[in-house]
Amino acid sequence: MEGRSEKIIIIVSPYLTAAYGEKVKAYLRRGAKPIRGETEYPNARVGYGALCVENSLPI
């Protein structure tokens, strides 16, 4: 079908993105590694620790 333009429309519910966003944040928090010298988490300086994607995502 030459000359035909196809459009893909994606509608994302704000409720869906909010739900998945919270889930992703929870995974990243769970997998964060402690930083040497820090004793309380979360804190204003380092948040929840160092990002570790390997520990964060359930595979």
MDAnalysis code that builds the backbone (N, CA, C; Angstrom):
import MDAnalysis as mda
import numpy as np

u = mda.Universe.empty(177, n_residues=59, atom_resindex=np.repeat(np.arange(59), 3), trajectory=True)
u.add_TopologyAttr("name", ["N", "CA", "C"] * 59)
u.add_TopologyAttr("resid", np.arange(1, 60))
u.add_TopologyAttr("resname", ["MET", "GLU", "GLY", "ARG", "SER", "GLU", "LYS", "ILE", "ILE", "ILE", "ILE", "VAL", "SER", "PRO", "TYR", "LEU", "THR", "ALA", "ALA", "TYR", "GLY", "GLU", "LYS", "VAL", "LYS", "ALA", "TYR", "LEU", "ARG", "ARG", "GLY", "ALA", "LYS", "PRO", "ILE", "ARG", "GLY", "GLU", "THR", "GLU", "TYR", "PRO", "ASN", "ALA", "ARG", "VAL", "GLY", "TYR", "GLY", "ALA", "LEU", "CYS", "VAL", "GLU", "ASN", "SER", "LEU", "PRO", "ILE"])
u.atoms.positions = np.array([
    [0.837, -1.172, 0.000],
    [0.000, 0.000, 0.000],
    [0.883, 1.236, 0.000],
    [1.415, 1.516, -1.115],
    [2.301, 2.657, -1.244],
    [1.538, 3.957, -1.086],
    [2.181, 4.924, -0.423],
    [1.595, 6.226, -0.266],
    [0.599, 6.333, 0.879],
    [0.328, 5.225, 1.513],
    [-0.625, 5.254, 2.616],
    [0.109, 5.567, 3.914],
    [-0.394, 6.493, 4.645],
    [0.211, 6.883, 5.913],
    [-0.583, 6.239, 7.045],
    [0.099, 5.513, 7.903],
    [-0.569, 4.895, 9.036],
    [-0.164, 5.627, 10.300],
    [-1.124, 5.805, 11.167],
    [-0.872, 6.467, 12.435],
    [-1.167, 5.502, 13.557],
    [-0.329, 5.559, 14.553],
    [-0.556, 4.764, 15.755],
    [-0.891, 5.741, 16.865],
    [-2.016, 5.541, 17.477],
    [-2.438, 6.410, 18.567],
    [-2.378, 5.609, 19.858],
    [-1.669, 6.152, 20.815],
    [-1.555, 5.493, 22.114],
    [-2.193, 6.405, 23.154],
    [-3.140, 5.861, 23.857],
    [-3.793, 6.607, 24.927],
    [-3.357, 5.982, 26.247],
    [-2.767, 6.804, 27.084],
    [-2.276, 6.310, 28.371],
    [-3.090, 6.945, 29.480],
    [-3.663, 6.114, 30.274],
    [-4.461, 6.587, 31.397],
    [-3.546, 7.145, 32.481],
    [-3.884, 8.295, 33.054],
    [-3.067, 8.827, 34.154],
    [-3.045, 7.875, 35.341],
    [-4.110, 7.116, 35.529],
    [-4.147, 6.154, 36.626],
    [-3.144, 5.028, 36.386],
    [-3.027, 4.601, 35.151],
    [-2.096, 3.529, 34.803],
    [-0.656, 3.984, 34.994],
    [-0.324, 5.163, 34.492],
    [1.053, 5.646, 34.627],
    [1.401, 5.889, 36.084],
    [0.456, 6.385, 36.861],
    [0.710, 6.612, 38.278],
    [0.971, 5.287, 38.977],
    [0.201, 4.272, 38.655],
    [0.364, 2.971, 39.292],
    [1.712, 2.352, 38.927],
    [2.076, 2.383, 37.663],
    [3.355, 1.802, 37.257],
    [4.526, 2.625, 37.734],
    [4.374, 3.943, 37.777],
    [5.431, 4.813, 38.277],
    [5.765, 4.493, 39.723],
    [4.745, 4.285, 40.525],
    [4.966, 3.936, 41.936],
    [5.637, 2.581, 42.065],
    [5.257, 1.649, 41.199],
    [5.855, 0.315, 41.237],
    [7.339, 0.372, 40.864],
    [7.665, 1.151, 39.840],
    [9.065, 1.300, 39.422],
    [9.867, 1.941, 40.535],
    [9.324, 2.978, 41.156],
    [10.034, 3.631, 42.264],
    [10.278, 2.647, 43.408],
    [9.298, 1.806, 43.692],
    [9.457, 0.822, 44.764],
    [10.567, -0.177, 44.430],
    [10.626, -0.646, 43.173],
    [11.693, -1.564, 42.761],
    [13.062, -0.908, 42.901],
    [13.181, 0.350, 42.466],
    [14.468, 1.040, 42.535],
    [14.899, 1.281, 43.975],
    [13.957, 1.610, 44.831],
    [14.289, 1.787, 46.258],
    [14.766, 0.470, 46.868],
    [14.055, -0.595, 46.538],
    [14.393, -1.898, 47.105],
    [15.792, -2.343, 46.702],
    [16.206, -2.029, 45.480],
    [17.503, -2.474, 44.989],
    [18.655, -1.538, 45.271],
    [18.374, -0.376, 45.864],
    [19.445, 0.593, 46.139],
    [20.469, 0.010, 47.108],
    [21.729, 0.298, 46.829],
    [22.810, -0.185, 47.690],
    [23.198, 0.898, 48.690],
    [23.508, 0.499, 49.920],
    [23.926, 1.479, 50.923],
    [25.241, 2.157, 50.524],
    [25.392, 3.380, 50.953],
    [26.613, 4.131, 50.687],
    [27.421, 4.206, 51.979],
    [28.688, 3.915, 51.863],
    [29.563, 3.904, 53.029],
    [29.510, 5.255, 53.740],
    [29.385, 5.201, 55.033],
    [29.352, 6.421, 55.835],
    [27.952, 6.941, 56.106],
    [26.976, 6.452, 55.381],
    [25.590, 6.875, 55.596],
    [24.896, 5.831, 56.461],
    [24.142, 6.305, 57.439],
    [23.492, 5.355, 58.346],
    [21.971, 5.402, 58.277],
    [21.405, 6.521, 57.848],
    [19.947, 6.645, 57.783],
    [19.490, 6.844, 56.347],
    [18.481, 6.091, 55.969],
    [17.910, 6.199, 54.626],
    [16.405, 6.308, 54.725],
    [15.740, 7.057, 53.868],
    [16.309, 8.006, 52.924],
    [16.777, 9.254, 53.655],
    [17.697, 9.973, 53.041],
    [18.122, 11.249, 53.591],
    [18.279, 12.263, 52.461],
    [18.436, 13.524, 52.835],
    [18.465, 14.602, 51.838],
    [19.710, 14.569, 50.963],
    [20.787, 13.957, 51.449],
    [22.030, 13.970, 50.685],
    [22.107, 12.862, 49.641],
    [21.754, 11.642, 50.005],
    [21.909, 10.510, 49.077],
    [20.609, 9.766, 48.792],
    [19.499, 10.233, 49.344],
    [18.223, 9.567, 49.090],
    [18.196, 8.161, 49.672],
    [17.961, 7.177, 48.807],
    [17.859, 5.786, 49.251],
    [19.162, 5.022, 49.076],
    [20.191, 5.649, 48.529],
    [21.475, 4.982, 48.309],
    [21.837, 5.007, 46.832],
    [22.788, 4.154, 46.479],
    [23.280, 4.090, 45.089],
    [22.360, 3.208, 44.247],
    [22.052, 3.692, 43.066],
    [21.197, 2.941, 42.154],
    [21.888, 1.663, 41.713],
    [21.172, 0.549, 41.834],
    [21.677, -0.740, 41.352],
    [20.532, -1.412, 40.595],
    [20.572, -1.305, 39.280],
    [19.500, -1.839, 38.454],
    [19.429, -3.357, 38.575],
    [20.587, -3.987, 38.682],
    [20.617, -5.452, 38.790],
    [19.823, -5.953, 40.002],
    [19.974, -5.263, 41.127],
    [19.246, -5.662, 42.338],
    [17.804, -5.189, 42.327],
    [17.494, -4.198, 41.505],
    [16.179, -3.589, 41.517],
    [15.128, -4.342, 40.707],
    [15.525, -4.883, 39.559],
    [14.545, -5.492, 38.671],
    [14.433, -7.002, 38.883],
    [13.224, -7.468, 39.155],
    [13.036, -8.904, 39.358],
    [13.105, -9.648, 38.019],
    [14.110, -10.454, 37.879],
    [14.288, -11.204, 36.632],
    [14.305, -12.678, 36.939],
])
